[in-house]
Amino acid sequence: MDDAALSLLGYVLQVIQWTCLGTVLYFYIIGFVGLCKPKSVSRATPTTRFAILIPAHNEEKVLPLLLESLKGQRYPKQLIRVYVVADNCTDGTAMVARALGAKVLERSSPLRGKGYALKFGLDHVLRTGCDAICIFDADNLVDPGFLQVMNDHLARGAQVIQGRVETKNPFDSWVSASYAISFWVSNRIWQLARARIGLSSILCGTGMCFKKDLLRFTGWPAMSLTEDLEYSMILISKGLNVVWAHDAVVYDEKPATFWMSWRQRLRWLRGKWQVLFSMGPGLFVDALIERNWKKMDGVLVLLQPALLLLAPLSGLLGLVSSANLKVSPDIVRYLKWENMILGVLPYVLPAIVMYLERVPTRAYIYLPMYTLFCVTWVPIAVVGLVLHRQRDWYRTPHKRAITLEQCSRLYYLHDG
């Protein structure tokens, strides 16, 4: 390879490196804001009429415990109505839901996926007399104060609110423990931090609350494999923020085996690539034309799958000197220091967050496995890119019939 080609390759690697470093540093700078203590909103008189919408596909084992946790809400019962979308069910989901007092909306359609089930349910619920709609997955458990916190935010003018998602089964295996650590970290240095500086939080697919008038205005157009991310970007494109409610807790079951985790995360990555390609370019152009920081931030959020692929490529700069590429030694030395810093932060920040969240001590023993878990996102991102055009949806099985009391005892936060 001649000198000109070596120089060009060196500069290309520099661009990749600086792009990765700049974006990662941007997220970390924001993330440090999340280390501050969360603030609670002032209590408001409970007046919001809530419709609870639960899309469910063959969830008869776990749905009863969700419905029982909803009955335990510290909120006026006359202001709560629960709707279950029995989506292409072949088990007793509909019968169980009716027996526990929920209104059942049965759906049978070849169009599979959570987005279609949500649209079906919302088409019905939006015709009722509710003021706001909360959406949960059928495997969830809901903290007793959830609806009151949502009412408090709505009273302050919020239109879309995302509650804090915790893991229902954090100690089933190293995989579910890694999920738990991921969500502890995300809740603090991603969601809480973004809300603190005026950016939009990102919807998580469950524990969400929407003002009825907003959904009447936007409808539910999100049908990708990651409908929550897609709808988040739709809101950002319209200049709307998702409000973060750190005190509103919902517990979500996570896969306990690596194979089920791979399947779930592959579906997520396929969906993220879909949303990046469908919405990223338009949002980027709007951000430039309007000089809108919030929209540009949305673009950076969408670029996460691409960063998973670019980050390993940026490591090629470590071979710059040995390959004799024409790059300044000072730049190489500086970038090596940057890489060292960014290599340490992913290990230090989770431990800090876990301490601040007062998680059980035994959770710390899973930090090394959490690092391995994070590394596996890279091949998943590659496969997700290759298969992103496939829109087939498959369900993650839910079998952990855990009560809210059992779940709460796993967390120091609820020890009183």
NORWO-V890116 format. One record per pair of residues at least 24 apart in sequence whose C-alpha atoms are under 7 Angstrom apart, sorted by the first residue. I is the first residue (numbers start at 1). J is the second residue. If there is no record, write none. Layout:
{{I	J} {I	J}}
This chain:
{{6	325} {6	326} {7	325} {7	326} {10	325} {10	326} {10	327} {13	314} {13	317} {16	310} {16	314} {17	314} {20	307} {20	310} {20	311} {30	193} {30	194} {31	189} {31	190} {31	193} {32	189} {33	193} {34	188} {34	189} {34	192} {34	193} {35	188} {35	189} {38	246} {40	247} {41	152} {42	152} {43	152} {44	151} {44	152} {44	155} {46	148} {46	151} {48	79} {48	131} {48	151} {49	79} {49	80} {49	130} {49	131} {49	132} {50	79} {50	80} {50	81} {50	130} {50	131} {50	132} {50	133} {50	134} {51	80} {51	81} {51	82} {51	130} {51	132} {51	133} {51	134} {52	81} {52	82} {52	83} {52	133} {52	134} {52	135} {53	82} {53	83} {53	84} {53	133} {53	134} {53	135} {53	136} {54	83} {54	84} {54	85} {54	135} {54	136} {54	137} {54	138} {55	84} {55	85} {55	86} {55	87} {55	117} {55	118} {55	137} {55	138} {56	84} {56	85} {56	86} {56	87} {56	138} {57	86} {57	87} {57	88} {57	89} {58	89} {58	90} {58	91} {58	93} {59	93} {59	138} {60	91} {60	92} {60	93} {60	96} {61	399} {61	401} {62	138} {62	139} {62	398} {62	399} {62	400} {62	401} {63	138} {63	139} {64	96} {65	141} {65	403} {66	138} {66	139} {66	140} {66	141} {66	142} {69	141} {69	142} {69	404} {70	142} {72	144} {73	144} {73	145} {74	144} {74	145} {75	147} {75	148} {85	117} {85	121} {87	117} {112	393} {113	393} {115	222} {115	223} {115	227} {116	223} {119	220} {126	212} {131	211} {131	212} {132	209} {132	210} {132	211} {132	212} {133	209} {133	210} {133	211} {133	212} {134	207} {134	208} {134	209} {134	210} {135	206} {135	207} {135	208} {135	209} {136	206} {136	207} {137	206} {139	252} {139	253} {139	398} {140	250} {140	251} {140	252} {140	253} {141	250} {141	251} {141	252} {141	404} {142	249} {142	250} {142	251} {143	249} {143	250} {145	248} {146	248} {146	249} {149	247} {149	248} {158	243} {159	210} {159	211} {159	214} {160	209} {160	210} {160	211} {160	242} {160	243} {161	208} {161	209} {161	210} {161	242} {161	243} {161	244} {161	245} {162	203} {162	207} {162	208} {162	209} {162	242} {162	243} {162	244} {162	245} {163	207} {163	208} {163	244} {163	245} {163	246} {163	248} {163	249} {163	250} {164	245} {164	246} {164	247} {164	248} {164	249} {164	250} {165	207} {165	249} {165	250} {165	251} {165	252} {166	249} {166	250} {166	251} {166	252} {167	251} {167	252} {167	253} {167	254} {168	251} {168	252} {168	253} {168	407} {169	253} {169	254} {172	256} {173	256} {174	366} {174	369} {175	256} {175	257} {175	258} {176	254} {176	255} {176	256} {177	366} {178	366} {178	369} {178	370} {178	373} {179	254} {184	353} {184	354} {185	350} {185	353} {188	353} {191	244} {192	244} {195	243} {195	244} {199	241} {199	294} {200	241} {200	242} {200	243} {201	241} {201	242} {201	243} {201	244} {202	229} {202	232} {202	242} {203	228} {203	229} {203	232} {204	228} {207	250} {224	271} {225	267} {225	268} {225	271} {225	391} {226	268} {226	271} {226	272} {230	275} {233	298} {236	295} {237	283} {237	295} {253	398} {264	396} {266	380} {266	384} {269	381} {269	384} {270	384} {270	385} {270	387} {270	388} {271	388} {273	305} {273	385} {273	388} {274	388} {276	302} {276	303} {305	381} {308	378} {308	381} {309	378} {358	412} {358	413} {359	411} {359	412} {360	411} {360	412}}
